[in-house]
Each structure stands twice: as C-alpha cells, then as structure tokens.
C-alpha cells in the first residue's frame, strides 16, 4: 500500500497548488474556525445545541466525518493546523516520548503537549518547529491576513507555534496575563485593548469546573462558563473590532474547552457508567459551546462582516464514558491509596507490562513506583533496570497507550508485549511499527498513518482499549471505553479506536460553502487546512506526504463528491485468536479511519 499511496499524496498536492493559485484572484474572505473540543457528532440537535445544529443545517453537514487516531486533542490540533496526518506532524498523542527530559521542572522524557512551556521546549529541540510543517495561520499571515487563536491552552499554541515565542501572531489562552512566565507574549496593544474593554487582564481559571473530584468524591456540576465568557468577550469586543478597523481579512481560531473539559470532570455519574457523559452537566457544557458560537456569529453580523466570513466548526474527537473494569488485569487486583478497590488504576498497562516482563517499574520522572505501598505511576512510565535507559516507555493517552522500545531488543519485546496484551480483556486494538513486525494480532502503524516524515520519534506500538455500549439506542451517544487516565469511572474520556471517538462533529457555512448540503464523502480534521488554504487563495507547501485533501465538493459550485471505497485490513491472529481489524474508507488517495480493534470489543467495527 505504501508504494501506491505516496504518488497519490504527491499528485494531490500538485492539484492543491493549482487550486490555490486559481483562487488567488478572488476577493479575500474571512474565516472563523470554531473548535468544539470533544463534541460527538450525533449529540448535536436543535434542542441540545441550536447554534451548532444551525450551521450544519444551513451550510454543509459533513456527515461522514473523522478524527485522526489516536483520538486525543493535540494530535488532531496538529492536523487542523497543518493538514497533515500524525506520521508527518509527530504529534502522536497529548503525551509523547522525546528521548530525554527538559530542564526542571519538566525533567521527564515524556512531554505533555497541553502546556505552553513544554511546547516551547519541544519546538526548540526539533528545529524550532516540532511539527515540521507550515501551519495555516503562518501561511495566512504571509499573504497579509490578520490571525489570532483564542481558547484552550495546548491546542491553541499548536495552531500557531511561531506565536509561542512572541515573534508574530496572537495566542490568548488560560495563561494570558499571568505573571508566572508561562503566558504567551502578546503583540503591542492587545493587553491594553483588553483592559480598555473593561475586561480583566488575566484569563480566569476554570473555578468549580476545574475540579474532577476523586475516587470517592464527585467532580464538577457546572460548565466552563466563566472562563469561556472571558475568551468570548476578548474575541468579540477586542479582536474582531480590531480586525475590522485594520481593514484586512482575518483567520480566527476559537478553541472552546467545552464540552471536553466538563465531560472529563463531570460529577453526575461517580463510579457509574450511566448517565455518564449524558447527564445535565455535560448537556450544559454542550449548550455553553453552542451559545459561544452564536455570540461569535452575532458579533460578526453586528460588525457587518457576515457576507464575507466563513464559519467552520469542527471537533477534535468524539467522547466516551470511562470504564475502569477488567477481569484479567493483575493491576486491578492490587490496592492503591486513591483508587476504588477492584478498579483499574491509572497506569494499569505499565503495571501489567512490568510484571509480565519481570522488569522494574518507574514513574515518568524516573522515580521507582512502590506498588506494595499503594502507589501507581502518575506521569507515564519507564520500564527497565535503568530509567535513564528504559527498555519500555509507556505514554498514557486516554483510550490509547503509546509505547516506545528504545533498547536493542525492540523486536523481541514487541512480540512479547503483543502476545501478553492479546490475553487482556481491556485490549481493543494493537499496532506495531512496521520495522518491528509483522507481529501476530497487530497491524502495522503505517496502516493508520503513524509513519511518515515526523521529527519526533514515532511510537513502536499503539494499544487501543476496549469500547462498548452502555445500552442506549445509539452506541455512539452512549459509548464507554477502558482508558488510562486520571478520570473516575463514569466521567468522560476519549482516545480509543471506536466510532464513538472517531466520529467528530464537522460543519461549515458562509460565502464559500454550499447551502443545505449533506456531504456523503469521508472527511477528516486533516482536510480543513488544505480546504481553507484553497478558499483563502494560497498554498501550503508540504514537507511530508501524509496530507489531507481539499473538500471541493463542499464548496460553492463545487464538483460532485469524490468516489470512495471501503477498506478492511485484518491482522494475522495471535496464539489465542486475538486479531486487530481496521475499518477505513479511501477517497482521493486519503485514508479515513472508522474503527479498529478486536471484533466484539470495538464500537462501530464491522468484522
């Protein structure tokens, strides 16, 4: 497949360049990219989210939409920013292995990318741009567009890495205005304009919404209203009027933390799978995001910019309710100080692997983990006698764990690990880097575009966890999954390869998009940047070849939707019969991932 796909990707970028050049003579339009973090496609109705539903009904409904795998935030942020799959961007997870630690206090070799300081360190290590690709906002500024990103720390910075150093662009997030040295520098005049609008100079924290509770205490019962109200007012009272006064077209990214943040922390369902992320607190968070979108649209209309502004809405991923149950895991049989007895602890995969491999277990910071004392890994895990030179590195990413095997015996370890994980009831899907395989029970990581031109080291293995329905009519709305994270059973999580996590919300409206059109073609977050670059009339020269496509069928006077075909890949079976099956679609040389895993353990999988 690799020999076939690469020419298709390369040829498609030649076509993209031609399209962009053809659009260059048109009058420039504005674009607002509204990211509703963690919004499930099928949860949106006129009742639950009227503004979001309106964009979908009046413009383009991308009904066959996809998140990239792993279905977590910063990987999909990198796709939205650059138009590339993860094998090129190297943003394989919210937490990735980068070989060695950074200066204190970020000494772990596991980098958490939802942090501006860590993002800056990773950038410095990898040629000033760890993604290795031009982002949409940088390309837009080079063509004279004003740009800004506002919202959730981490993915906001990923949208505009040059702005992290204060060299250009505007990034406003959770740390804006705070004097701890971690806030992104603002261009001259922006801080003063925020104060002149009567707004606090510092971004509010999440307040009561920021508490996830504990194993014996419910989490949040309010949406993230206060913080997002501040972001919204900065956008509508400072940035949009500034853009209009400058007389330049603009690209604005508004990254709404809701419903994601509230779903993670919701307190409606402590240790119970129902109502899970369908309780009143989550519904309030979905409405909060919808209200913010409506307020942005109202501001655009009030400024007289409606006729020349495209509104595109996407979610980085879908969502599930967290399950901490396993009958096979040895980690679930141990006792911990902060875990409900009998439940899987955070770090369970690393605990099980260390015991199966008979190797010492260390936290991500290199300190030994005292399992007998009731402790467990909290910052990823390093497995092996010497944490400075581990044999196995485990990076937890919710419904998927990424594994690196830095030692000399990586091939043998990959087979041992896969054979062990095939026996665990929490294992949904297994992928092993092509150079280490083939491995029974696993598909190659190249099958899901995790091998490309990345600057950061690609994972040697990806382990997707089991997903299942809690019993409602639509498994995508009430999906549950085993996951490796700090959330409690009953709270929200994502990251798996079930369709409830891959089916993100995508819609668009405005002068450049069709009206009342339901797009049947497969699309993904990697398609936004090339599509918007075409709409705005410029090119984004690629370094890697794993690119998205121009969604031309969704554009005004666009062609018919492209032909697509279903793809099913199936691994060789492990000794106990465990297999990984991948359901995907292909269109215009791109691969779109529906679901993958063991039949019977993955929502939406067709064996």
C-alpha positions in Angstrom: 0.0 0.0 0.0 2.8 2.4 0.8 4.1 2.4 -2.8 0.6 3.2 -4.1 -0.3 5.9 -1.6 2.8 8.1 -1.8 2.4 9.1 -5.5 -1.3 9.8 -4.8 -0.5 12.1 -2.0 2.2 13.9 -4.0 -0.1 14.3 -7.0 -2.8 15.6 -4.9 -0.6 18.4 -3.6 0.2 19.5 -7.1 -3.6 19.7 -7.6 -3.9 21.7 -4.4 -1.3 24.2 -5.6 -3.2 24.6 -8.8 -6.5 25.2 -7.0 -4.9 27.7 -4.6 -3.4 29.6 -7.4 -6.8 29.7 -9.2 -8.5 31.1 -6.1 -5.8 33.8 -5.6 -7.6 36.4 -7.7 -10.9 36.3 -5.8 -11.8 38.9 -3.2 -10.4 37.6 0.2 -12.9 36.3 2.8 -12.5 35.9 6.5 -12.6 32.5 8.3 -13.5 31.7 11.8 -12.6 28.2 12.9 -14.6 27.2 15.9 -13.3 24.0 17.6 -15.9 22.5 20.0 -13.5 20.2 21.8 -14.8 16.7 22.4 -18.2 17.2 20.6 -19.8 14.0 19.4 -21.4 14.3 16.0 -24.7 12.6 16.9 -25.3 14.5 20.2 -25.9 17.7 18.3 -29.6 18.5 17.7 -31.6 21.8 17.6 -32.6 21.0 21.2 -29.1 20.2 22.6 -27.1 22.8 20.6 -29.1 25.1 18.5 -26.3 27.2 17.1 -24.2 24.2 16.2 -27.2 22.5 14.6 -28.0 25.6 12.6 -24.5 25.7 11.0 -24.9 22.1 10.0 -28.4 22.6 8.5 -27.9 25.9 6.7 -24.5 25.1 5.3 -22.6 21.8 4.9 -23.2 18.8 7.1 -20.0 16.7 7.0 -22.0 13.6 8.0 -19.1 11.2 7.3 -16.5 13.0 9.4 -13.4 11.6 11.2 -11.0 12.3 13.9 -7.4 11.1 13.5 -6.1 8.3 15.6 -5.2 8.4 18.5 -8.4 10.3 19.1 -7.0 12.9 21.5 -6.6 16.6 21.4 -3.1 17.8 20.3 -2.7 15.2 17.5 -6.0 16.5 16.0 -4.9 20.0 16.7 -1.8 19.4 14.6 -3.9 18.1 11.8 -6.3 21.1 11.9 -3.2 23.4 11.9 -1.2 21.8 9.1 -3.4 19.5 7.1 -1.1 16.5 7.8 -1.6 13.1 9.4 0.3 12.3 12.5 3.1 10.4 10.8 4.2 13.7 9.4 3.4 16.1 12.3 4.9 13.8 15.0 2.2 14.9 17.4 1.2 11.3 18.2 -0.5 12.0 21.5 -1.2 14.5 24.2 1.8 12.8 25.8 4.8 11.7 23.7 8.3 10.4 24.3 11.0 12.8 23.2 14.1 10.8 24.2 15.4 12.9 27.1 13.9 15.3 29.7 13.9 19.0 29.5 15.2 21.5 32.2 13.5 21.2 35.6 10.7 21.1 36.5 9.9 19.3 33.1 12.6 16.7 33.5 10.6 13.7 32.3 11.3 12.3 28.8 7.6 12.2 28.4 6.3 15.5 27.1 2.8 16.7 27.9 1.9 18.9 25.0 -1.1 20.6 26.6 1.4 23.1 28.2 3.0 26.2 26.6 6.4 25.8 28.2 6.6 22.1 27.2 5.5 23.0 23.7 8.3 25.6 23.5 10.9 23.2 24.8 9.8 20.6 22.2 9.9 23.2 19.5 13.5 24.2 20.4 14.6 20.6 20.3 13.2 19.9 16.9 14.4 22.8 14.7 12.1 25.4 16.1 9.0 23.6 14.8 8.4 20.1 16.1 5.5 19.6 13.7 7.9 20.1 10.7 5.1 21.6 8.6 3.8 25.1 7.8 0.6 25.9 9.7 -2.4 27.6 8.2 -2.1 30.7 10.3 1.6 31.3 9.3 0.7 30.8 5.7 -2.2 33.2 6.0 -0.1 35.9 7.6 2.4 35.6 4.8 -0.4 36.6 2.5 -1.5 39.6 4.5 -4.2 38.1 6.7 -4.6 39.1 10.3 -4.6 36.0 12.6 -5.4 35.1 16.2 -6.0 32.0 18.3 -8.0 32.1 21.5 -9.0 29.3 23.9 -7.7 26.1 25.4 -4.0 26.0 26.3 -2.1 23.4 24.3 -4.1 23.1 21.2 -4.3 26.9 20.9 -0.5 27.0 20.8 -0.3 24.1 18.3 -2.3 26.2 15.9 0.4 28.8 15.8 3.8 27.7 17.0 5.7 30.8 15.9 3.4 32.9 18.2 4.6 30.9 21.3 7.8 32.9 21.1 6.0 36.2 20.6 7.5 36.7 17.2 4.2 37.0 15.4 0.5 36.3 15.6 -1.8 36.4 18.7 -2.4 33.5 21.1 -4.7 34.0 24.0 -5.3 31.1 26.4 -5.5 30.1 30.0 -2.2 31.7 30.9 -2.8 35.1 29.3 -1.9 38.0 31.6 -0.5 35.9 34.4 3.0 36.9 35.7 4.4 33.4 36.1 6.5 33.5 33.0 4.3 30.9 31.2 1.9 33.1 29.3 2.4 33.6 25.6 3.7 37.2 24.9 1.1 39.4 23.3 1.8 41.9 20.5 1.8 45.6 21.4 -1.6 47.0 22.1 -3.5 43.8 22.7 -3.2 43.7 26.5 -4.1 47.4 26.7 -7.1 46.8 24.4 -8.3 44.0 26.7 -8.1 46.4 29.7 -9.8 49.2 27.7 -12.7 46.9 27.0 -13.2 46.7 30.8 -12.1 43.1 30.9 -9.7 41.6 33.5 -6.1 41.5 32.2 -5.7 37.9 33.3 -7.6 34.9 31.9 -9.9 33.4 34.6 -9.3 29.9 35.8 -12.0 27.3 35.5 -13.2 27.7 39.0 -15.5 24.9 40.2 -15.5 23.5 36.7 -11.8 22.6 37.1 -12.3 20.0 39.8 -12.6 16.4 38.7 -13.3 15.2 42.2 -11.7 11.9 43.4 -12.4 8.2 43.6 -14.8 8.9 46.5 -16.0 12.4 45.6 -18.0 13.7 42.6 -16.5 16.2 40.2 -17.9 19.3 38.6 -21.6 20.1 38.3 -21.2 23.3 36.3 -20.0 24.1 32.8 -16.9 26.2 32.0 -18.9 29.4 31.6 -16.8 32.0 33.4 -13.5 31.3 31.6 -15.1 30.9 28.2 -17.1 34.1 28.7 -13.8 36.0 29.1 -12.4 34.4 25.9 -15.6 35.2 24.1 -15.6 38.9 25.2 -11.9 39.2 24.1 -12.8 37.8 20.7 -16.0 39.9 20.2 -15.0 43.1 21.9 -11.3 43.3 21.1 -10.1 41.0 18.3 -13.0 41.2 15.8 -13.3 45.0 16.0 -9.6 45.3 15.7 -9.5 43.2 12.5 -12.3 45.3 11.0 -10.5 48.5 11.8 -7.3 47.2 10.2 -9.3 46.6 7.0 -7.6 43.2 6.5 -9.1 39.8 6.0 -8.6 37.6 9.0 -8.4 34.0 10.2 -9.6 33.5 13.8 -9.4 30.1 15.7 -11.7 29.9 18.8 -10.9 26.7 20.7 -13.8 26.0 23.1 -12.7 23.9 26.0 -16.4 22.8 26.5 -17.8 20.3 26.2 -14.4 18.4 26.6 -13.3 19.9 29.9 -16.7 19.5 31.6 -17.2 16.0 30.2 -13.9 14.9 31.7 -14.7 16.4 35.1 -18.5 15.9 35.3 -19.8 14.9 38.7 -23.2 13.5 37.6 -22.1 9.8 37.5 -19.4 8.9 40.1 -18.3 5.3 39.6 -21.4 4.6 37.4 -21.5 4.3 33.6 -24.9 5.9 33.4 -25.8 8.7 32.9 -22.1 9.2 32.3 -21.5 12.0 29.8 -25.2 12.3 29.0 -26.1 13.9 32.3 -27.2 17.5 32.9 -23.7 18.9 33.5 -22.5 17.7 30.1 -25.7 19.0 28.4 -24.9 22.4 29.9 -21.4 22.3 28.5 -22.6 21.4 25.0 -25.1 24.3 25.2 -22.3 26.6 26.5 -20.2 25.9 23.4 -23.2 26.4 21.2 -24.0 29.7 22.9 -20.4 30.9 22.3 -20.6 30.0 18.6 -23.9 32.0 18.4 -22.3 35.0 20.1 -19.4 35.0 17.7 -21.8 34.8 14.7 -23.8 37.7 16.2 -20.7 39.8 16.6 -19.7 39.1 13.0 -23.1 40.2 11.8 -23.1 43.3 14.1 -19.8 44.4 12.5 -21.2 44.0 9.0 -18.8 41.1 8.2 -21.4 38.3 7.8 -21.4 38.2 4.0 -17.7 37.8 3.7 -17.0 35.5 6.6 -16.9 31.7 6.5 -17.7 29.8 9.8 -16.3 26.3 10.1 -16.9 24.1 13.1 -15.1 21.0 14.0 -14.4 18.8 17.0 -11.0 17.3 17.6 -12.6 14.0 18.6 -15.7 12.3 19.9 -16.2 11.1 23.5 -17.0 8.2 25.7 -17.7 7.4 29.4 -14.8 5.9 31.4 -14.8 2.3 32.4 -12.2 1.0 35.0 -13.2 -2.6 34.9 -11.2 -5.7 33.9 -11.3 -9.3 34.9 -7.9 -10.2 33.6 -5.6 -7.3 34.7 -3.3 -8.0 37.6 -3.1 -4.3 38.3 -6.8 -4.3 39.1 -6.2 -6.8 41.9 -3.8 -4.6 43.8 -4.7 -2.0 46.4 -4.0 1.7 45.9 -4.4 4.8 48.1 -6.6 6.7 45.6 -8.4 4.0 43.5 -11.7 2.3 44.2 -10.9 -1.3 45.2 -11.2 -3.7 42.2 -10.9 -0.9 39.6 -8.1 -0.5 37.1 -5.8 2.2 38.4 -4.3 4.9 36.2 -1.1 3.4 34.9 -2.6 -0.1 34.8 -1.0 -1.0 31.4 2.5 -0.2 32.6 2.0 -2.1 35.9 0.8 -5.1 34.0 3.6 -4.9 31.5 6.3 -4.5 34.1 5.1 -7.6 36.0 4.7 -9.6 32.8 8.2 -8.7 31.6 9.6 -9.0 35.2 11.2 -5.6 34.9 11.4 -2.7 37.4 8.7 0.0 37.1 9.5 3.7 37.3 7.3 6.8 37.1 7.9 9.1 34.1 10.2 11.2 36.2 12.4 8.2 36.8 11.4 7.5 40.4 10.6 3.9 41.4 6.9 3.0 41.8 6.2 1.4 45.2 3.2 -0.9 44.3 3.3 -2.6 47.7 2.9 0.8 49.3 -0.2 1.5 47.4 1.3 3.8 44.8 1.0 3.7 41.0 2.5 5.6 38.0 1.2 9.1 37.6 3.3 10.6 34.8 3.6 7.8 32.3 6.1 5.0 33.0 9.6 3.9 32.3 10.2 0.1 32.5 13.6 -1.4 32.9 16.5 -1.5 35.4 17.8 1.9 34.4 15.2 4.7 34.0 17.7 6.8 32.1 17.9 4.0 29.5 14.5 2.3 29.7 13.6 -0.8 27.7 9.9 0.2 27.5 8.3 3.7 27.7 4.6 3.9 28.2 2.8 7.2 27.4 -0.9 7.2 28.6 -3.3 8.9 26.2 -6.7 8.0 27.5 -8.3 5.3 25.4 -4.9 4.6 23.7 -1.4 4.0 25.2 1.7 4.7 23.1 4.7 2.5 23.6 8.4 3.2 22.6 11.0 0.5 22.8 14.3 2.3 22.8 16.6 -0.7 23.6 18.4 -3.1 21.4 15.9 -5.9 21.7 12.9 -3.9 20.5 11.7 -6.6 18.0 11.6 -9.4 20.6 10.0 -7.1 23.2 7.3 -6.0 20.7 6.3 -9.6 20.2 6.3 -10.4 23.9 4.2 -7.3 24.7 1.7 -8.0 21.9 1.4 -11.7 23.0 0.7 -10.6 26.6 -1.8 -7.8 25.6 -3.7 -10.2 23.4 -4.7 -12.1 26.6 -6.1 -9.0 28.3 -9.8 -8.2 28.1 -9.1 -4.4 28.1 -7.1 -4.6 24.8 -9.1 -3.5 21.8 -6.6 -2.9 19.0 -2.8 -3.5 18.6 -0.5 -1.7 16.2 3.3 -2.3 15.8 5.7 -0.2 13.9 6.4 -1.8 10.5 10.2 -2.1 11.2 9.4 -4.4 14.1 6.8 -6.6 12.5 4.9 -8.4 11.4 3.5 -9.3 14.8 0.6 -11.7 15.3 -2.5 -9.9 16.5 -1.3 -6.5 15.4 -1.5 -4.3 12.3 1.4 -2.1 11.2 1.3 1.5 12.5 1.7 2.7 8.8 -1.8 1.4 8.2 -3.1 4.3 10.4 -0.7 6.9 9.1 1.6 6.9 12.1 4.8 6.5 10.0 5.9 9.5 7.9 8.3 12.4 7.9 7.9 13.2 11.7 10.7 14.9 13.6 9.7 13.4 16.9 10.3 9.6 17.3 7.3 7.5 16.1 5.8 5.1 18.6 6.8 1.4 18.3 3.4 0.3 19.4 -0.1 1.7 19.9 -2.6 0.0 22.2 -6.3 0.9 21.8 -8.5 -0.1 24.6 -11.9 -1.9 24.5 -15.1 0.1 23.9 -18.7 -0.9 24.3 -22.2 0.5 24.5 -23.9 1.2 27.9 -27.2 0.2 26.3 -28.9 3.1 24.6 -30.3 3.1 21.0 -27.2 4.7 19.6 -23.8 3.3 20.8 -22.0 6.5 19.5 -24.0 8.6 22.0 -23.6 6.2 25.0 -20.2 4.6 24.2 -17.9 3.5 27.1 -14.3 2.6 27.0 -11.5 1.4 29.2 -8.9 4.1 29.4 -5.6 5.0 31.1 -6.1 8.4 32.7 -6.9 10.1 36.0 -10.7 10.3 35.4 -13.0 8.2 37.5 -15.4 5.5 36.2 -18.4 7.4 34.9 -16.6 10.5 33.9 -15.7 11.4 30.3 -12.7 10.2 28.3 -11.6 9.6 24.6 -8.7 8.3 22.7 -9.9 4.8 21.6 -10.5 3.5 18.1 -14.2 3.1 18.4 -16.5 5.0 16.1 -17.9 7.0 19.2 -14.4 8.6 19.4 -13.6 8.8 15.7 -16.9 10.4 14.7 -16.3 14.1 15.4 -18.7 17.0 14.6 -17.9 18.9 11.4 -19.9 21.6 9.6 -19.4 24.8 7.7 -21.4 27.8 6.4 -20.5 31.1 4.7 -20.0 32.5 1.2 -17.5 29.8 0.1 -19.6 26.8 1.1 -22.7 25.2 -0.2 -26.1 25.7 1.4 -28.1 22.9 2.8 -25.7 20.2 1.6 -25.1 16.9 3.3 -21.6 15.7 2.2 -21.5 11.9 2.0 -17.8 11.7 1.3 -15.4 10.8 4.0 -13.6 13.8 5.5 -11.3 14.4 8.5 -9.6 17.1 10.5 -6.6 16.8 8.1 -8.8 18.2 5.3 -9.5 21.6 7.0 -6.2 23.3 6.3 -5.9 22.4 2.6 -9.6 23.3 2.1 -9.3 26.7 3.8 -5.9 27.5 2.1 -7.7 26.9 -1.2 -10.6 29.1 -0.1 -8.3 31.9 1.0 -6.1 31.7 -2.1 -2.7 30.4 -1.1 -0.6 27.3 -1.0 0.8 25.3 2.0 4.0 23.6 0.6 4.3 20.2 2.4 7.4 18.5 3.8 5.7 15.2 4.4 3.3 13.3 2.1 0.5 12.3 4.5 -1.8 15.2 3.7 -5.5 15.9 3.8 -7.5 16.9 0.7 -9.4 19.9 -0.5 -13.1 19.1 0.3 -14.1 20.6 -3.0 -17.5 19.0 -3.1 -18.5 21.1 -0.1 -17.6 24.4 -1.7 -20.0 26.7 -3.6 -20.3 25.5 -7.2 -18.0 22.6 -6.2 -17.9 19.2 -8.1 -19.8 16.1 -7.1 -18.5 14.2 -4.1 -15.5 12.0 -4.9 -15.9 8.3 -5.1 -14.9 6.4 -2.0 -14.4 2.8 -1.2 -14.4 0.8 2.0 -11.2 -0.8 3.2 -10.9 -3.7 5.7 -7.5 -4.8 7.0 -7.1 -7.8 9.2 -4.0 -8.9 11.2 -2.8 -12.4 11.5 -4.2 -14.0 14.7 -2.3 -14.1 17.9 -1.9 -17.5 19.6 -5.2 -17.2 21.4 -7.1 -15.9 18.2 -6.9 -12.2 19.0 -6.9 -10.1 15.8 -7.0 -6.4 15.0 -9.4 -5.4 12.3 -9.3 -2.0 10.7 -12.4 -0.4 9.0 -11.5 2.6 6.9 -12.6 4.5 3.8 -10.4 5.8 1.0 -11.1 8.8 -1.2 -8.8 10.8 -3.5 -5.8 8.8 -2.1 -6.5 9.5 1.5 -7.4 7.1 4.2 -10.2 7.8 6.8 -10.4 5.7 9.9 -13.8 4.5 11.1 -12.9 1.9 13.8 -10.3 -0.7 14.6 -9.9 -3.5 17.1 -10.9 -7.0 18.1 -14.5 -7.8 16.9 -16.8 -7.6 19.8 -14.6 -5.1 21.7 -14.9 -2.0 19.5 -17.9 0.2 18.9 -18.8 0.6 15.2 -16.4 -2.2 14.0 -17.6 -4.3 11.1 -15.6 -7.6 11.0 
